[in-house]
Structure formats: C-alpha cells, structure tokens
Amino acid sequence: MIPRVKILNKTSLEPDSLTIAANVEHICGLGCTRVNEIINALENSESLEELDGVPAEHQKLILTELKAIMAVYETTEDENGTNT
C-alpha cells in the first residue's frame, strides 16, 4: 500500500504559515548576502526593516527556515569545493 502524502498549497496552510512563508520568500529574493546578514541579525536579536511588525515567535520560525535554506548552499559549496 502506498502511503498518502498531503500536498500543501497556499489555500491549505494556516494564515500564520502563509505569513511566515511569504516573509521567507521575500527575504530569499534579496539574495544570499542579505539573507546571511538577516540570519546574523536575527541570531543577535537585532531589529530589521524586513521584519518590522512580525511577531518574535514568527521571527524565530523565519530564522529556522532561512538557516535550513542556506544550509543547502553550504553543503553544495562543500561538496564542489566552490562557491555557488
């Protein structure tokens, strides 16, 4: 028997998840350098224009997502020995 997988789309996500996903998508669109700056700022509890008005608990989730995304790039760099 093949297990069922629930496919999520924007209409099936909770409103908070949409907000977090939208913020992550926007930040990623700013480029890797800015994403890394935002990660560092969030880790140091600095305020950011990009996340003005976003609750602290959402900022923590956004930080987790951004770090996971950037880890993919770091893994690629390590495997290839080059920057991507």
The first five atom37 places (N, CA, C, CB, O) and aatype in JSON, in Angstrom:
{
  "aatype": [12, 9, 14, 1, 19, 11, 9, 10, 2, 11, 16, 15, 10, 6, 14, 3, 15, 10, 16, 9, 0, 0, 2, 19, 6, 8, 9, 4, 7, 10, 7, 4, 16, 1, 19, 2, 6, 9, 9, 2, 0, 10, 6, 2, 15, 6, 15, 10, 6, 6, 10, 3, 7, 19, 14, 0, 6, 8, 5, 11, 10, 9, 10, 16, 6, 10, 11, 0, 9, 12, 0, 19, 18, 6, 16, 16, 6, 3, 6, 2, 7, 16, 2, 16],
  "atom_mask": [
    [1, 1, 1, 1, 1],
    [1, 1, 1, 1, 1],
    [1, 1, 1, 1, 1],
    [1, 1, 1, 1, 1],
    [1, 1, 1, 1, 1],
    [1, 1, 1, 1, 1],
    [1, 1, 1, 1, 1],
    [1, 1, 1, 1, 1],
    [1, 1, 1, 1, 1],
    [1, 1, 1, 1, 1],
    [1, 1, 1, 1, 1],
    [1, 1, 1, 1, 1],
    [1, 1, 1, 1, 1],
    [1, 1, 1, 1, 1],
    [1, 1, 1, 1, 1],
    [1, 1, 1, 1, 1],
    [1, 1, 1, 1, 1],
    [1, 1, 1, 1, 1],
    [1, 1, 1, 1, 1],
    [1, 1, 1, 1, 1],
    [1, 1, 1, 1, 1],
    [1, 1, 1, 1, 1],
    [1, 1, 1, 1, 1],
    [1, 1, 1, 1, 1],
    [1, 1, 1, 1, 1],
    [1, 1, 1, 1, 1],
    [1, 1, 1, 1, 1],
    [1, 1, 1, 1, 1],
    [1, 1, 1, 0, 1],
    [1, 1, 1, 1, 1],
    [1, 1, 1, 0, 1],
    [1, 1, 1, 1, 1],
    [1, 1, 1, 1, 1],
    [1, 1, 1, 1, 1],
    [1, 1, 1, 1, 1],
    [1, 1, 1, 1, 1],
    [1, 1, 1, 1, 1],
    [1, 1, 1, 1, 1],
    [1, 1, 1, 1, 1],
    [1, 1, 1, 1, 1],
    [1, 1, 1, 1, 1],
    [1, 1, 1, 1, 1],
    [1, 1, 1, 1, 1],
    [1, 1, 1, 1, 1],
    [1, 1, 1, 1, 1],
    [1, 1, 1, 1, 1],
    [1, 1, 1, 1, 1],
    [1, 1, 1, 1, 1],
    [1, 1, 1, 1, 1],
    [1, 1, 1, 1, 1],
    [1, 1, 1, 1, 1],
    [1, 1, 1, 1, 1],
    [1, 1, 1, 0, 1],
    [1, 1, 1, 1, 1],
    [1, 1, 1, 1, 1],
    [1, 1, 1, 1, 1],
    [1, 1, 1, 1, 1],
    [1, 1, 1, 1, 1],
    [1, 1, 1, 1, 1],
    [1, 1, 1, 1, 1],
    [1, 1, 1, 1, 1],
    [1, 1, 1, 1, 1],
    [1, 1, 1, 1, 1],
    [1, 1, 1, 1, 1],
    [1, 1, 1, 1, 1],
    [1, 1, 1, 1, 1],
    [1, 1, 1, 1, 1],
    [1, 1, 1, 1, 1],
    [1, 1, 1, 1, 1],
    [1, 1, 1, 1, 1],
    [1, 1, 1, 1, 1],
    [1, 1, 1, 1, 1],
    [1, 1, 1, 1, 1],
    [1, 1, 1, 1, 1],
    [1, 1, 1, 1, 1],
    [1, 1, 1, 1, 1],
    [1, 1, 1, 1, 1],
    [1, 1, 1, 1, 1],
    [1, 1, 1, 1, 1],
    [1, 1, 1, 1, 1],
    [1, 1, 1, 0, 1],
    [1, 1, 1, 1, 1],
    [1, 1, 1, 1, 1],
    [1, 1, 1, 1, 1]
  ],
  "atom_positions": [
    [[0.84, -1.17, 0.0], [0.0, 0.0, 0.0], [0.89, 1.25, 0.0], [-0.96, -0.01, 1.22], [1.84, 1.33, 0.78]],
    [[0.59, 2.19, -0.85], [1.34, 3.43, -0.94], [0.79, 4.41, 0.07], [1.29, 4.01, -2.37], [-0.42, 4.66, 0.09]],
    [[1.66, 4.98, 0.92], [1.17, 5.95, 1.9], [0.68, 7.22, 1.21], [2.26, 6.3, 2.93], [1.23, 7.65, 0.2]],
    [[-0.36, 7.79, 1.77], [-0.87, 9.05, 1.24], [-0.03, 10.21, 1.74], [-2.34, 9.25, 1.64], [0.36, 10.26, 2.91]],
    [[0.24, 11.1, 0.86], [1.01, 12.29, 1.2], [0.1, 13.49, 1.0], [2.31, 12.41, 0.34], [-0.5, 13.66, -0.06]],
    [[0.0, 14.31, 2.02], [-0.81, 15.51, 1.9], [0.02, 16.59, 1.23], [-1.33, 15.99, 3.29], [1.09, 16.95, 1.7]],
    [[-0.48, 17.08, 0.13], [0.21, 18.14, -0.59], [-0.34, 19.47, -0.09], [0.03, 18.0, -2.15], [-1.55, 19.72, -0.12]],
    [[0.57, 20.31, 0.36], [0.16, 21.61, 0.88], [0.22, 22.65, -0.22], [1.05, 22.03, 2.07], [1.14, 22.66, -1.04]],
    [[-0.73, 23.49, -0.21], [-0.69, 24.65, -1.09], [-1.13, 25.85, -0.28], [-1.59, 24.46, -2.36], [-1.51, 25.7, 0.89]],
    [[-1.09, 27.01, -0.86], [-1.38, 28.22, -0.1], [-2.76, 28.22, 0.52], [-1.23, 29.41, -0.97], [-2.96, 28.84, 1.56]],
    [[-3.71, 27.54, -0.08], [-5.06, 27.55, 0.49], [-5.2, 26.56, 1.64], [-6.08, 27.24, -0.59], [-6.14, 26.67, 2.43]],
    [[-4.29, 25.59, 1.73], [-4.41, 24.6, 2.8], [-3.54, 24.92, 4.02], [-4.03, 23.24, 2.27], [-3.58, 24.2, 5.01]],
    [[-2.77, 26.01, 3.94], [-1.92, 26.4, 5.05], [-2.66, 27.33, 6.0], [-0.64, 27.07, 4.54], [-3.57, 28.05, 5.6]],
    [[-2.25, 27.31, 7.23], [-2.8, 28.24, 8.21], [-2.33, 29.65, 7.87], [-2.38, 27.85, 9.67], [-1.27, 29.81, 7.28]],
    [[-3.12, 30.67, 8.23], [-2.71, 32.05, 7.93], [-1.32, 32.4, 8.43], [-3.69, 33.01, 8.52], [-0.57, 33.09, 7.73]],
    [[-0.95, 31.94, 9.63], [0.39, 32.23, 10.14], [1.47, 31.6, 9.27], [0.53, 31.72, 11.58], [2.52, 32.2, 9.04]],
    [[1.2, 30.4, 8.77], [2.16, 29.74, 7.91], [2.35, 30.51, 6.61], [1.71, 28.31, 7.61], [3.45, 30.59, 6.07]],
    [[1.26, 31.09, 6.11], [1.35, 31.9, 4.9], [2.23, 33.11, 5.13], [-0.05, 32.33, 4.43], [3.06, 33.46, 4.29]],
    [[2.04, 33.75, 6.26], [2.83, 34.94, 6.58], [4.31, 34.58, 6.68], [2.35, 35.57, 7.9], [5.16, 35.29, 6.14]],
    [[4.61, 33.51, 7.36], [6.0, 33.07, 7.52], [6.59, 32.71, 6.16], [6.09, 31.87, 8.49], [7.7, 33.12, 5.84]],
    [[5.85, 31.95, 5.38], [6.34, 31.55, 4.05], [6.55, 32.77, 3.16], [5.36, 30.57, 3.39], [7.53, 32.83, 2.42]],
    [[5.64, 33.72, 3.22], [5.77, 34.93, 2.41], [7.0, 35.73, 2.81], [4.51, 35.8, 2.53], [7.71, 36.25, 1.95]],
    [[7.25, 35.84, 4.11], [8.43, 36.56, 4.59], [9.71, 35.85, 4.15], [8.4, 36.69, 6.12], [10.66, 36.5, 3.71]],
    [[9.74, 34.53, 4.27], [10.92, 33.76, 3.87], [11.16, 33.95, 2.37], [10.74, 32.26, 4.21], [12.29, 34.15, 1.94]],
    [[10.1, 33.87, 1.58], [10.22, 34.03, 0.14], [10.75, 35.42, -0.22], [8.87, 33.78, -0.55], [11.62, 35.57, -1.07]],
    [[10.2, 36.43, 0.44], [10.65, 37.8, 0.19], [12.13, 37.97, 0.53], [9.81, 38.8, 1.0], [12.89, 38.54, -0.25]],
    [[12.53, 37.47, 1.69], [13.92, 37.61, 2.13], [14.85, 36.86, 1.18], [14.09, 37.08, 3.56], [15.92, 37.38, 0.84]],
    [[14.47, 35.68, 0.76], [15.32, 34.91, -0.17], [15.49, 35.65, -1.49], [14.72, 33.52, -0.42], [16.53, 35.54, -2.14]],
    [[14.49, 36.4, -1.87], [14.57, 37.19, -3.1], [15.58, 38.33, -3.02], [0.0, 0.0, 0.0], [15.93, 38.92, -4.04]],
    [[16.04, 38.62, -1.82], [17.01, 39.69, -1.62], [18.44, 39.25, -1.91], [16.91, 40.22, -0.22], [19.35, 40.08, -1.98]],
    [[18.65, 37.96, -2.07], [19.98, 37.44, -2.38], [20.68, 36.84, -1.17], [0.0, 0.0, 0.0], [20.36, 37.16, -0.02]],
    [[21.63, 35.99, -1.45], [22.33, 35.24, -0.4], [23.04, 36.13, 0.61], [23.32, 34.29, -1.02], [23.02, 35.85, 1.81]],
    [[23.68, 37.18, 0.13], [24.41, 38.06, 1.05], [23.46, 38.67, 2.07], [25.15, 39.17, 0.27], [23.75, 38.67, 3.26]],
    [[22.33, 39.19, 1.6], [21.36, 39.81, 2.52], [20.73, 38.76, 3.42], [20.27, 40.57, 1.74], [20.47, 39.03, 4.59]],
    [[20.46, 37.58, 2.9], [19.9, 36.51, 3.73], [20.85, 36.21, 4.88], [19.65, 35.23, 2.89], [20.41, 36.08, 6.03]],
    [[22.14, 36.1, 4.6], [23.11, 35.83, 5.66], [23.18, 36.98, 6.67], [24.49, 35.59, 5.07], [23.33, 36.74, 7.86]],
    [[23.06, 38.2, 6.19], [23.03, 39.35, 7.1], [21.79, 39.29, 8.0], [23.04, 40.68, 6.31], [21.87, 39.57, 9.2]],
    [[20.66, 38.91, 7.43], [19.42, 38.81, 8.21], [19.51, 37.68, 9.22], [18.21, 38.59, 7.27], [19.06, 37.83, 10.36]],
    [[20.09, 36.56, 8.82], [20.29, 35.45, 9.77], [21.12, 35.93, 10.95], [20.97, 34.24, 9.07], [20.76, 35.69, 12.1]],
    [[22.23, 36.59, 10.67], [23.1, 37.09, 11.75], [22.36, 38.08, 12.64], [24.35, 37.75, 11.17], [22.49, 38.03, 13.86]],
    [[21.6, 38.97, 12.03], [20.85, 39.96, 12.81], [19.8, 39.28, 13.7], [20.16, 40.98, 11.88], [19.65, 39.64, 14.87]],
    [[19.09, 38.3, 13.16], [18.09, 37.59, 13.96], [18.73, 36.82, 15.1], [17.27, 36.64, 13.07], [18.2, 36.77, 16.2]],
    [[19.88, 36.22, 14.83], [20.59, 35.48, 15.88], [21.04, 36.41, 17.0], [21.8, 34.76, 15.29], [21.17, 35.99, 18.15]],
    [[21.27, 37.68, 16.67], [21.7, 38.67, 17.66], [20.55, 39.54, 18.16], [22.77, 39.54, 17.07], [20.77, 40.56, 18.81]],
    [[19.33, 39.13, 17.85], [18.11, 39.84, 18.3], [18.08, 41.3, 17.87], [17.98, 39.76, 19.8], [17.57, 42.15, 18.6]],
    [[18.62, 41.58, 16.7], [18.58, 42.94, 16.17], [17.28, 43.15, 15.4], [19.81, 43.21, 15.25], [16.73, 42.21, 14.82]],
    [[16.79, 44.37, 15.4], [15.57, 44.65, 14.63], [15.94, 44.84, 13.16], [14.84, 45.91, 15.19], [17.02, 45.32, 12.82]],
    [[15.01, 44.45, 12.31], [15.23, 44.51, 10.88], [14.05, 45.15, 10.19], [15.48, 43.11, 10.31], [12.89, 44.88, 10.52]],
    [[14.34, 46.0, 9.23], [13.27, 46.64, 8.45], [12.41, 45.59, 7.75], [13.88, 47.62, 7.42], [11.19, 45.74, 7.67]],
    [[13.05, 44.54, 7.25], [12.33, 43.49, 6.51], [11.3, 42.77, 7.38], [13.3, 42.48, 5.95], [10.32, 42.23, 6.86]],
    [[11.51, 42.76, 8.69], [10.61, 42.03, 9.58], [9.91, 42.95, 10.57], [11.38, 40.97, 10.33], [9.46, 42.5, 11.63]],
    [[9.82, 44.22, 10.23], [9.14, 45.18, 11.08], [7.67, 44.76, 11.25], [9.23, 46.61, 10.48], [6.96, 44.56, 10.27]],
    [[7.25, 44.63, 12.48], [5.87, 44.25, 12.77], [5.62, 42.75, 12.82], [0.0, 0.0, 0.0], [4.51, 42.32, 13.14]],
    [[6.63, 41.94, 12.52], [6.48, 40.49, 12.57], [6.73, 40.04, 14.01], [7.47, 39.77, 11.58], [7.76, 40.38, 14.59]],
    [[5.8, 39.28, 14.59], [5.97, 38.85, 15.98], [7.26, 38.05, 16.19], [4.78, 38.01, 16.42], [7.74, 37.36, 15.29]],
    [[7.81, 38.15, 17.39], [9.07, 37.47, 17.72], [9.01, 35.97, 17.46], [9.44, 37.72, 19.17], [9.98, 35.38, 16.98]],
    [[7.87, 35.34, 17.79], [7.76, 33.89, 17.57], [7.81, 33.55, 16.08], [6.46, 33.35, 18.2], [8.32, 32.49, 15.71]],
    [[7.29, 34.43, 15.24], [7.38, 34.21, 13.79], [8.8, 34.43, 13.32], [6.42, 35.14, 13.03], [9.28, 33.72, 12.43]],
    [[9.49, 35.41, 13.9], [10.87, 35.67, 13.52], [11.75, 34.46, 13.81], [11.41, 36.9, 14.25], [12.66, 34.15, 13.04]],
    [[11.48, 33.76, 14.9], [12.24, 32.55, 15.23], [12.02, 31.48, 14.16], [11.83, 32.02, 16.61], [12.97, 30.8, 13.76]],
    [[10.78, 31.33, 13.72], [10.48, 30.35, 12.68], [11.1, 30.74, 11.35], [8.97, 30.18, 12.53], [11.59, 29.89, 10.61]],
    [[11.07, 32.02, 11.05], [11.68, 32.53, 9.82], [13.19, 32.26, 9.86], [11.4, 34.04, 9.64], [13.77, 31.85, 8.86]],
    [[13.81, 32.51, 11.0], [15.25, 32.24, 11.16], [15.55, 30.76, 10.89], [15.72, 32.64, 12.57], [16.5, 30.44, 10.18]],
    [[14.75, 29.89, 11.46], [14.95, 28.45, 11.26], [14.85, 28.08, 9.79], [13.92, 27.65, 12.07], [15.67, 27.32, 9.28]],
    [[13.85, 28.62, 9.11], [13.67, 28.35, 7.68], [14.84, 28.88, 6.87], [12.36, 28.97, 7.19], [15.35, 28.19, 5.99]],
    [[15.26, 30.09, 7.15], [16.37, 30.69, 6.4], [17.65, 29.89, 6.59], [16.59, 32.14, 6.84], [18.4, 29.68, 5.63]],
    [[17.91, 29.45, 7.81], [19.11, 28.67, 8.08], [19.07, 27.34, 7.33], [19.27, 28.42, 9.58], [20.09, 26.88, 6.82]],
    [[17.9, 26.72, 7.28], [17.76, 25.45, 6.56], [18.0, 25.65, 5.06], [16.36, 24.85, 6.8], [18.65, 24.83, 4.42]],
    [[17.48, 26.73, 4.53], [17.67, 27.03, 3.11], [19.14, 27.28, 2.81], [16.83, 28.24, 2.68], [19.68, 26.73, 1.85]],
    [[19.78, 28.09, 3.62], [21.19, 28.42, 3.38], [22.1, 27.22, 3.6], [21.62, 29.57, 4.28], [23.18, 27.15, 3.02]],
    [[21.69, 26.28, 4.43], [22.49, 25.07, 4.66], [22.63, 24.28, 3.37], [21.84, 24.19, 5.76], [23.66, 23.63, 3.15]],
    [[21.63, 24.32, 2.52], [21.71, 23.63, 1.23], [22.84, 24.21, 0.4], [20.37, 23.74, 0.46], [23.6, 23.47, -0.24]],
    [[22.96, 25.53, 0.4], [24.02, 26.18, -0.36], [25.39, 25.86, 0.23], [23.81, 27.68, -0.4], [26.35, 25.67, -0.51]],
    [[25.49, 25.81, 1.54], [26.76, 25.49, 2.19], [27.17, 24.07, 1.88], [26.67, 25.69, 3.7], [28.35, 23.8, 1.66]],
    [[26.22, 23.14, 1.85], [26.5, 21.75, 1.52], [26.99, 21.65, 0.08], [25.26, 20.88, 1.72], [27.94, 20.92, -0.2]],
    [[26.36, 22.38, -0.82], [26.77, 22.38, -2.22], [28.19, 22.92, -2.37], [25.79, 23.22, -3.06], [28.99, 22.37, -3.12]],
    [[28.49, 23.98, -1.65], [29.84, 24.55, -1.68], [30.86, 23.54, -1.19], [29.91, 25.82, -0.84], [31.92, 23.39, -1.79]],
    [[30.55, 22.85, -0.08], [31.46, 21.87, 0.49], [31.71, 20.72, -0.45], [30.93, 21.36, 1.81], [32.85, 20.26, -0.6]],
    [[30.64, 20.23, -1.1], [30.78, 19.08, -1.99], [31.56, 19.43, -3.25], [29.41, 18.53, -2.36], [32.35, 18.62, -3.74]],
    [[31.35, 20.62, -3.78], [32.0, 21.02, -5.02], [33.33, 21.73, -4.8], [31.08, 21.89, -5.81], [34.14, 21.85, -5.72]],
    [[33.54, 22.21, -3.59], [34.75, 22.96, -3.31], [34.75, 24.34, -3.91], [0.0, 0.0, 0.0], [35.79, 25.0, -3.99]],
    [[33.59, 24.78, -4.33], [33.47, 26.11, -4.93], [32.26, 26.82, -4.37], [33.38, 26.03, -6.46], [31.39, 26.2, -3.76]],
    [[32.2, 28.11, -4.57], [31.02, 28.87, -4.19], [29.97, 28.75, -5.27], [31.36, 30.36, -3.93], [30.29, 28.79, -6.46]],
    [[28.71, 28.6, -4.86], [27.62, 28.54, -5.83], [26.7, 29.7, -5.65], [26.85, 27.26, -5.71], [25.72, 29.82, -6.38]]
  ]
}
